[in-house]
Amino acid sequence: WVEANDGERYGKKYPADGEIIRCVPNVKIEDCQEAIEAAKCAFHYNEWSSLFAKHQSQLLKRWYDLMENTDEIAEVITAKSGKPITEAKREVL
């Protein structure tokens, strides 16, 4: 997770009763554009694009193993859509 540049957050409501179950960053277009530009720079001006696909795959697998927020993201998806938590976790991963 990253916070919105202005720090703004909003509450996600449980569809069944409208109770706020989680507050999440309220990112704006500028926040998204900044993330996209950072990704472009990382790809084009980093060694990533020069790596063989197998090495990229190994690095992505390691990143996947290190992900910390999968449960939190899955909980938000479940609360928002009513999906079972196991299905939401598969969606995140």
N, C-alpha and C positions, 0 to 999 in steps of 0.2 A: 504494500500500500504506500501511496504517497499522498501527502496532504495537498489540498488546493493552494495555489500561491497566496490567495487572500485568507486562507485558514477557514473558509466557510465550510460548514457541514450541514447535512440535513438528515432527518429521521426517516428510516424505512419502516413502513407500517405492515403489521401482520394483516393479510387480507380478510381473515375471518372476523376480527373484532376491531381493527383499526389501531391497535396498541402499537406504539413505537417500540421496535425491538432492537434497533441498531442505528447508530449515527455513522454516516459515511461522508467522505470528502465530496464536496459539491464542486467538481472541477468544471472549468469554463473552457471555451474553445481555445483560448490562449494557452491554458495548461496542456491541452492535448497537442497543440502545435509544437509546444516546447518539447514534449516527450517524443514526438515524431522526429523533430530535428535532431534530438540527442541520439535517437536510434540510427538515423541516417549517418550522422558523424561517426558513431561507433562502428558502423558497417564499412563505410568508405575510407575512413582515416585510421583504421585500426587493423590489426593483423587478422581479424576475423575473416574478412573476405578472401584472404590468401590461404586460409586453412583448407585442407582436404575435407570433403564431406564426412568421412569417418571420424576425423578428429572433432569436427563441429558437433557431430552426433554424441560423441563421448562427453564433451563439455556440457551439452544440453541435458544429457542424462544426469550428470553430476548436479547441475543447477536444479533439475527436477527433484532430486533427492534432498536438496537443501531447502526447498520451498517451505516457508514457515506459516503462511497465511491460508493454506488450502482449506482448513476446517472453517475458518471465519468466512471465507468467500462462499463456501458451500452452504453455510447457515443462512447467509443473506439470500442466495438463490432459492433455497427451500422456503424461506419466509415470504419471499416475493411471489414465487410461482406455485408453491404448494407441492413441488417435486419431493419425492423421498430423498433423504439426505445422501444415501448411497449414489443415487443418480446424479445429484448435484455435484458430489465429489468427483465423479467420473467426468463431468462436464468441465470442471476446473482443471483437472489433470489431463 
